[in-house]
Amino acid sequence: MSKSPWPPYPPCATDLCTNPACWSHGHKFTWPELVRKNGQVAKSTIEKDNPEVTVRILPPGRGGFSDFAAIVFMFSLTITAMLSMSLLLILPGVHGFLALNLVQFILTMPKHLKSCFLYLGMFPEDYAVNCARLVRLWIAEGFVKQRDGATLEEVAREYLTELIHRNLVQAELLDYDGVVRNCRVHDLMHEVILSKADELNLMQTSAKNIQCPNQTARYLSIKDESNNVSRSGGCSKTHSIIFCEVNEFPKSLLSSLFVNFILLKELDFEGVPLNYLPEELGNLLHLKYLSVRDTKVKMLPKSLAKLRNLGTLDLKRSLVRELPVEINKLSNLQHLIAYSEDYDTRQGLKIRGTLRSLNSLEKLYYVDMNAQNNFGFIRELGSLKHLRKLGITNLKSEGGNALCNAIEHMSYLESLDVISVKENELLQLQSMSSPPLLLHCLRLQGRLEKLPDWISELKCLVRIRLFWSQLSDIPLKQRNKNITLT
């Protein structure tokens, strides 16, 4: 019988993590072998559930950490099972070893990935992070570098995909086209992120630790401790503030934010019981990201015009129904997201003034066409040549041709959503002769005489959603096996 390439088993699993001699070669053994070295309590459970699971532990530095779990355990379980608490209880010392190796790996990551990964510590443990929100925050903080032929959001998505492939971030929810919608980090990784961020004085995740205005933490995540911030005096170097799971928001905090945190680039109030934004908002001249999603804010202050660097304005499911004319001065605005859902339809925003100055917009949804009261506004949509996503509500039949003409100028458009002013209103969308060929998602809500002919030209289209269409049949020539029709 040939000699086994594996050295003798160490006396206990802890030695696998602490004894350097154990790492000269990989070790291969079955769960019962491991359990016998660590007591009888867990043995019966493991043997009963997974009697033949094979584990291989490799030495640090062998293989890429892109398969983070494979460096420590190679077996036929998912990453979640590999890092479950039951496993860590069975193998004492593994928790500390994993944390140590993860810290070492963070230090060797490319700078752009390291910054993006550490930023995930801003969210609470076991928190499902919306990926669109995350990548826009990354962009605002300057982590994402421009690349020819791609938008910043596309590059940021590539960063996120790489973190997922390295098993550092878990994909939580996939969209219809396979794009990750939500993600999260494992509890152990979250713990390591906070530890490393604290070591670098990069992040504070509790307002209780803010003592003086010369604190150097760049990021501040506030969890239901907002009363402590107003007493803190502020952090002059803080770039990013995110409120998470805050149930009470004192009025005194608002004035403190806009006076003491004037270097802010990102201010995220999502889900906060906030009723208004004061005029002092205009003090944040460096602000690039502002979200009042899921708040009770009803209107935006006129000082919004001072935020010339603002790239994202997220008003989704807030009470804001009209944007002030000052919005026209935000020439760097790329994402304007604002709508609420009302029964079986969506309510958009009234935008006052012209759109021509907003020529950096990539996402605009939803705009209330009934509130605009003129076709000139619809025609101005055609000047937004960089749009990737457009949402229109309350469109009247007579505005259909003007909308088609505007859309023909949006060669980068990927997602289009058009909602008629009422259920029986006819959507006149037949006149488009040169549709945007990159369109992959189309949602039409309104009565249709037939599907527009130009749909058959969309080779990238993967999903069509129809509401109120009253179509009894869809011609086979308009169907495609790669298209999902709902």
Summary of the structure (lengths in Angstrom):
residues: 486
radius of gyration: 26.8
end to end distance: 63.0
largest distance: 88.0
contacts: 1521
relative contact order: 0.05
helix: 34%
strand: 19%
